[in-house]
Amino acid sequence: VQLQASGGGLVQAGGSLRLSCAASERTASNYNMGWFRQAPGKEREFVARIRWNDGLIVYADSVKGRFTISRDNAKNTVYLQLNSLKPEDTAVYYCAAAKYGTISSSLVRPSGYPHWGQGTQVTVSS
């Protein structure tokens, strides 16, 4: 599966953005979908994921209550709504896919995902 992330940009602190991740094939019932981010000089970190079968969602503690992951099965697209943005949210955001059967505990680590989009830059100014 090929992934195309979009929607990043420059926003002031407290603002919002919506990121999109379009997949090249039907992902609704076959793939777990995740969002990660990587700031300069830091490791790629987990942001959120939605499970393939029951839609169970997990967020990183740093984004709980501010970010929302969702999926539109008809459009093969996963979204990440970013609200109440902070300067520390500045990073390149990546979407990723892992096929059904992937152990759930691995879905919060980059190594759990074999398929990645190209990333979209989010910059939050103070």
DALINHU-V816318 format. One record per backbone hydrogen bond with DSSP energy under -1.0 kcal/mol. NH is the residue of the N-H (numbers start at 1). CO is the residue of the C=O. E is the energy in kcal/mol with one decimal. If there is no record, write none. Layout:
BEGIN
[[NH/CO/E] [NH/CO/E]]
END
This chain:
BEGIN
[[4/22/-2.1] [6/20/-2.3] [11/123/-2.6] [13/125/-2.4] [14/85/-3.1] [15/12/-2.3] [17/82/-2.1] [19/80/-2.8] [20/6/-2.6] [21/78/-2.0] [22/4/-2.5] [23/76/-2.7] [24/2/-1.9] [31/27/-2.3] [32/98/-3.8] [33/50/-2.2] [34/96/-2.6] [35/48/-3.1] [36/94/-2.9] [37/45/-2.3] [38/92/-2.1] [42/39/-2.3] [45/37/-3.3] [47/35/-2.4] [48/35/-1.6] [49/58/-2.0] [50/33/-2.9] [51/56/-2.6] [58/49/-2.1] [60/47/-2.6] [63/60/-1.6] [66/63/-2.3] [67/63/-2.3] [68/81/-2.1] [70/79/-1.8] [72/77/-3.2] [77/72/-1.8] [78/21/-2.3] [79/70/-3.1] [80/19/-2.3] [81/68/-3.2] [82/17/-3.5] [83/66/-1.7] [85/15/-2.2] [89/86/-2.3] [90/87/-1.7] [91/122/-2.0] [92/38/-2.3] [93/120/-3.1] [94/36/-2.8] [96/34/-2.5] [97/115/-2.2] [98/32/-2.5] [100/30/-2.8] [102/99/-1.5] [106/103/-1.6] [107/104/-1.7] [109/106/-1.7] [112/109/-2.0] [113/110/-1.8] [115/97/-1.6] [117/95/-2.5] [120/93/-2.1] [122/91/-2.8] [123/9/-2.7] [125/11/-2.4]]
END
